[in-house]
Amino acid sequence: MNSRHADNLDTSILSQLAAQAMEAYPQAYQGKIRLLTRSENATFHIAASSGENYALRLHRPHYHDKQSITGELAWLKALQEDIGLTVPQAIPDRDGEVIQTLKAPDGALRYAVLFNWVEGEMPTADLDPSLFQRLGEVTAHLHQHSQRWEKPDNFKRLIWNHENMVGADGYWGDWRATPGLDSNGIAIMREAMEQIGQSLEKFGQSSDRYGLIHADLRLTNILIHEGDTRAIDFDDCGTGWFLHDLAAAISFEEHHPAAPLWVENWLKGYDRVQSLSREEIDILPALFAQRRIQMTAWVGSHADTDMARSLGGDWLAHTVRLCRDYLDGKTPLGAA
């Protein structure tokens, strides 16, 4: 990761911080602490002696402050209480606090949250395309709740506009700095980015199409359990275009041969709950291309992560092709 996006602490120190965070919780939550994944944040599995499982999220620096994390947890609580969605819930410590504030060895403050364990299996790209119908339904319910939910005072989350996604100072870095991109690829992607920006400016940010979204509802952030589709990891939730959640659902896989079928199924499921206008359908190619460019920035700023390394050498070539398809008036999905 580059310096802005890096968590410079090694795994042993992160594990020590996780153990320190767990000291604030009652004995019933104590148990074996094991690192699950390390990407944006470090996530630990807690196997309590009671037999229950929990997930401890240790936030990386320079991304969310305590106020923003509080906003995420408030929405998660409301989603479960208001519409009965199975989403992670923060667990209070002995003093009723749901956010632990820790001091790392470098002096920086680090935040940690303990969540209940959400059961389910993570799907892969080999999934039954009809699974996307249920994901579309779940996402539509999220959006409906977002539009009517009265946010708490001082609610704060990320703003996912075009510039923050794919601009030079975007949240996930500058896509132009991604290793492996040549001048021709950069030129094509820059032209696509400019056209996307113009289309989205015309599309606008009215409250029926722009509001609080999950923002990263890709395959690694959904779980399937006994026929139920569950959304997890709301760490990136913020204000953005509602249909960005569809673009995010196929993150990294826009070039997959089945991607058009996935989108077709997602739209079918979404329509069961909430219908889309012609303008919303027409903006989808711009959102697909924007998300691919955004993920290119992520790959560039997280090049040393397992996820970035797993994409393979042709991923950037597919990215440039998809952007060229968008400029040619095609939907940037699927194989060549």
C-alpha positions in Angstrom: 0.0 0.0 0.0 1.2 3.6 -0.5 1.8 5.7 2.5 -1.6 7.3 2.6 -3.4 3.9 2.5 -0.9 1.9 4.4 -1.3 0.3 7.7 2.4 0.2 8.7 1.9 -2.0 11.8 3.0 -5.6 11.4 0.6 -8.5 12.2 2.0 -9.2 15.6 1.4 -5.6 16.8 -2.1 -5.6 15.3 -2.8 -8.8 17.2 -1.6 -7.2 20.4 -4.0 -4.2 19.8 -6.8 -6.7 19.1 -6.1 -8.4 22.4 -6.0 -5.0 24.2 -9.4 -4.1 22.7 -10.9 -7.4 23.9 -9.9 -6.7 27.5 -12.8 -4.2 27.6 -15.4 -6.9 27.1 -17.0 -9.3 29.7 -15.6 -12.8 30.2 -18.3 -14.3 28.0 -16.6 -12.7 24.9 -13.1 -13.8 25.7 -11.4 -16.5 23.7 -9.0 -17.3 20.9 -8.1 -14.4 18.7 -7.2 -15.2 15.1 -6.5 -12.8 12.2 -9.0 -13.4 9.4 -8.1 -10.8 6.8 -6.0 -7.7 6.4 -7.1 -5.3 3.6 -8.5 -1.9 4.5 -8.8 -2.9 8.1 -7.6 -5.9 10.1 -10.5 -8.3 11.0 -10.1 -10.9 13.7 -12.2 -13.9 14.5 -12.9 -14.3 18.2 -13.7 -17.9 19.2 -15.2 -17.4 22.7 -14.9 -20.1 25.3 -18.8 -20.0 25.4 -18.8 -21.5 21.9 -20.0 -18.2 20.3 -18.1 -16.5 17.5 -17.5 -12.8 17.0 -15.6 -10.5 14.6 -13.3 -7.7 15.8 -12.6 -5.0 13.3 -9.4 -2.9 13.9 -9.7 0.2 11.7 -6.7 1.4 9.7 -5.6 5.0 10.2 -6.4 8.0 8.0 -9.8 6.7 6.8 -12.6 7.0 9.4 -12.8 9.1 12.5 -14.9 8.1 15.5 -17.8 10.1 14.4 -17.9 8.4 11.0 -17.7 4.9 12.6 -20.6 5.9 14.9 -22.7 6.8 11.8 -22.1 3.4 10.3 -23.1 1.6 13.5 -26.2 3.7 13.8 -27.3 2.6 10.3 -26.6 -1.0 10.9 -28.7 -0.9 14.1 -31.6 0.8 12.2 -31.5 -1.7 9.3 -32.0 -4.6 11.7 -34.6 -2.9 14.0 -36.6 -1.1 11.2 -36.7 -3.7 8.4 -35.3 -6.9 10.0 -32.2 -7.3 7.8 -29.5 -9.5 9.1 -26.5 -7.2 9.3 -23.6 -7.1 11.7 -24.4 -5.4 15.1 -21.8 -3.8 17.3 -21.5 -5.2 20.8 -21.0 -2.9 23.8 -18.2 -3.3 26.2 -18.6 -3.4 30.0 -19.1 0.4 30.0 -21.7 0.3 27.2 -19.2 1.7 24.6 -19.2 0.2 21.1 -16.0 1.8 19.8 -12.7 1.1 21.5 -10.0 3.8 21.2 -6.5 2.4 21.3 -3.1 3.9 21.0 -0.7 2.2 18.6 3.1 2.1 19.2 3.5 5.0 16.7 1.2 7.1 18.9 -1.7 7.2 16.5 -5.2 6.4 17.7 -6.8 3.3 16.4 -10.4 2.3 16.7 -11.9 -1.2 17.2 -15.4 -2.5 17.1 -16.6 -6.0 18.1 -19.5 -7.4 16.0 -21.7 -10.4 16.3 -20.8 -13.2 13.9 -23.0 -13.4 10.8 -23.3 -16.9 9.5 -23.1 -17.7 5.9 -20.9 -18.8 2.9 -19.2 -16.3 0.7 -20.1 -16.8 -3.0 -17.5 -16.9 -5.8 -17.7 -15.9 -9.5 -18.9 -19.5 -10.2 -22.2 -18.7 -8.5 -25.7 -19.3 -9.9 -26.6 -16.0 -11.6 -30.0 -16.1 -9.9 -28.3 -15.3 -6.6 -28.0 -11.7 -8.0 -31.8 -11.5 -8.0 -31.8 -11.8 -4.2 -28.9 -9.4 -3.9 -30.9 -6.9 -6.0 -33.9 -7.3 -3.7 -31.8 -6.8 -0.6 -30.1 -3.7 -2.1 -33.5 -2.2 -3.0 -34.6 -2.6 0.7 -31.4 -0.9 1.8 -32.1 2.0 -0.6 -35.7 2.4 0.5 -34.6 2.5 4.1 -31.9 5.0 3.3 -34.4 7.4 1.7 -36.8 7.4 4.7 -34.4 7.0 7.6 -34.0 10.0 9.9 -30.3 10.2 10.5 -29.0 10.9 14.0 -27.6 14.3 14.8 -24.0 14.7 13.7 -24.3 11.8 11.3 -21.2 11.6 9.1 -20.0 9.3 6.4 -17.9 9.4 3.2 -19.2 11.3 0.2 -18.9 9.1 -2.9 -19.0 11.6 -5.8 -17.2 11.3 -9.1 -14.1 13.2 -7.9 -13.8 11.3 -4.7 -14.0 8.0 -6.6 -11.8 8.5 -9.6 -10.1 12.0 -9.2 -6.4 12.4 -8.5 -7.1 12.8 -4.8 -9.7 10.0 -4.6 -10.2 8.1 -1.4 -8.5 5.1 -2.8 -5.7 6.9 -4.6 -4.9 8.0 -8.1 -5.6 5.3 -10.7 -3.0 6.9 -13.1 -0.3 5.7 -10.7 -1.3 2.0 -10.9 1.8 -0.1 -11.9 1.5 -1.5 -15.4 -0.7 1.2 -17.0 1.0 2.6 -20.1 0.4 6.0 -21.6 -2.2 4.7 -24.1 -4.2 3.0 -21.4 -4.1 6.2 -19.3 -5.3 8.3 -22.2 -8.3 6.0 -22.9 -9.2 5.8 -19.2 -8.9 9.6 -18.8 -11.2 10.2 -21.8 -13.7 7.7 -20.3 -13.5 9.3 -16.9 -14.2 12.7 -18.4 -17.2 11.4 -20.3 -18.5 9.6 -17.2 -18.2 12.8 -15.2 -20.2 14.7 -17.8 -22.9 12.1 -17.8 -23.2 11.9 -14.0 -23.3 15.7 -13.8 -26.3 15.7 -16.1 -27.9 12.7 -14.3 -27.7 14.7 -11.0 -27.9 13.9 -7.3 -31.6 14.2 -6.5 -32.7 12.4 -3.4 -34.4 9.6 -5.5 -31.1 8.6 -7.1 -28.4 9.7 -4.6 -28.2 8.9 -0.9 -26.8 6.6 1.7 -25.5 3.4 0.1 -23.4 0.4 1.1 -20.9 1.4 -1.6 -19.0 -2.0 -1.6 -21.6 -4.7 -1.9 -19.4 -7.1 -3.9 -19.2 -10.8 -3.6 -16.7 -10.8 -0.7 -19.2 -8.7 1.3 -22.2 -10.9 1.0 -23.0 -14.2 2.7 -25.5 -16.9 1.8 -27.2 -18.7 4.6 -30.1 -21.1 4.3 -31.4 -19.3 1.2 -30.9 -15.8 2.8 -28.6 -13.2 1.3 -26.9 -11.1 3.9 -24.8 -7.9 3.5 -21.7 -7.4 5.7 -18.8 -5.0 5.9 -20.5 -1.5 5.8 -17.1 0.1 6.3 -17.3 2.1 3.0 -21.0 3.1 3.4 -21.6 6.7 2.5 -23.5 9.1 0.3 -23.5 8.1 -3.4 -25.6 7.2 -6.4 -27.9 4.3 -5.4 -27.1 2.4 -8.5 -23.4 2.5 -7.7 -24.3 -0.5 -5.5 -25.0 -2.5 -8.6 -21.7 -1.4 -10.1 -20.0 -2.4 -6.9 -21.7 -5.8 -6.9 -19.5 -6.9 -9.9 -16.3 -5.3 -8.7 -13.1 -6.7 -10.2 -15.3 -9.0 -12.4 -16.8 -6.7 -15.0 -14.9 -8.5 -17.7 -16.3 -11.9 -16.6 -18.3 -13.6 -19.4 -21.3 -13.9 -17.1 -21.3 -10.3 -15.9 -24.1 -9.2 -18.2 -26.3 -12.0 -16.9 -25.4 -11.1 -13.3 -26.6 -7.5 -14.0 -29.8 -8.7 -15.7 -30.6 -10.8 -12.6 -29.8 -8.0 -10.2 -32.1 -5.6 -12.0 -34.8 -8.2 -12.0 -34.6 -8.6 -8.2 -34.4 -4.9 -7.6 -37.5 -4.3 -9.7 -39.5 -6.6 -7.4 -39.1 -4.0 -4.7 -38.5 -0.7 -6.5 -38.8 0.2 -10.2 -36.1 2.1 -12.0 -36.6 4.9 -14.5 -35.2 5.0 -18.1 -32.7 7.6 -17.0 -31.4 5.3 -14.3 -31.0 2.3 -16.7 -29.3 4.6 -19.2 -26.7 5.7 -16.6 -25.5 2.2 -15.8 -22.7 2.0 -18.3 -21.2 5.2 -16.8 -21.4 3.7 -13.3 -19.9 0.4 -14.4 -16.9 2.2 -16.1 -16.5 4.5 -13.1 -16.4 1.6 -10.7 -13.8 -0.2 -12.7 -11.6 2.9 -12.8 -12.1 3.3 -9.0 -11.0 -0.3 -8.4 -8.0 0.4 -10.6 -7.0 3.1 -8.1 -7.6 0.6 -5.3 -5.3 -1.9 -7.0 -2.6 0.7 -7.4 -2.7 1.8 -3.8 -3.0 -1.8 -2.4 -0.7 -3.6 -4.8 0.9 -5.6 -2.0 -2.4 -7.2 -0.9 -3.5 -10.7 -1.7 -6.6 -9.4 -3.5 -4.6 -7.2 -5.8 -2.0 -9.9 -6.6 -4.8 -12.4 -7.3 -6.2 -10.4 -10.2 -3.6 -11.6 -12.7 -1.6 -9.8 -15.4 -4.4 -9.3 -17.8 -6.7 -7.4 -15.4 -5.5 -4.0 -16.4 -5.7 -4.9 -20.1 -9.4 -5.8 -19.6 -9.8 -2.5 -17.7 -8.6 -0.5 -20.7 -10.7 -2.5 -23.1 -13.9 -1.9 -21.0 -13.2 1.8 -20.9 -12.8 1.7 -24.7 -16.1 -0.1 -25.0 -17.7 2.6 -22.9 -16.3 5.3 -25.2 -17.6 3.3 -28.2 -21.2 3.4 -26.8 -21.2 -0.2 -25.5 -22.0 -1.4 -22.0 -18.6 -2.1 -20.4 -19.3 -5.6 -19.3 -18.3 -9.1 -20.3 -15.6 -10.8 -22.3 -14.1 -9.4 -25.5 
